[in-house]
């Protein structure tokens, strides 16, 4: 969407007001009068990931690694995203591993790219692939493995109502795909 097609804040607040009226409630009563503005501020936070470029975040790399070529694993990065089918919360954790090929990246950057992709409308399968692909594109490592486990409130808090169910997705590239030993080493680290 081009910038000029993008609705402004007042339009989005009006849309929230419409939803409140549609529920049967009165958007002008005391408890609801500020709600459209609050919802828009919350949505700005939920969807701020569209403003950032994950590959740019990863682009500062370090080459003084003394030839380090073992697996690097960041475990259990918590994230909150929203499913693109219901705009319902997806709450989970990410495990990210790679085996470098001469270059490493600051570990906080790995956590930040999870955050950037989470703060968009998502499906978990796509988010898993996006994280792995961004690391693969920027670092050209020997391999990348990404596993996400998350609870989808569109199925735990509504619809089929199955609390306690989580979805596990993974994307393995390079040696994580080709070498059963490497894949197993990574998977054994995830509880
Ligand atoms: Zn959903």
Boltz pocket constraint, residues with backbone or C-beta under 6 A from the ligand:
constraints:
  - pocket:
      binder: B
      contacts: [[A, 83], [A, 84], [A, 85], [A, 86], [A, 87], [A, 88], [A, 152], [A, 154], [A, 155]]
      max_distance: 6.0
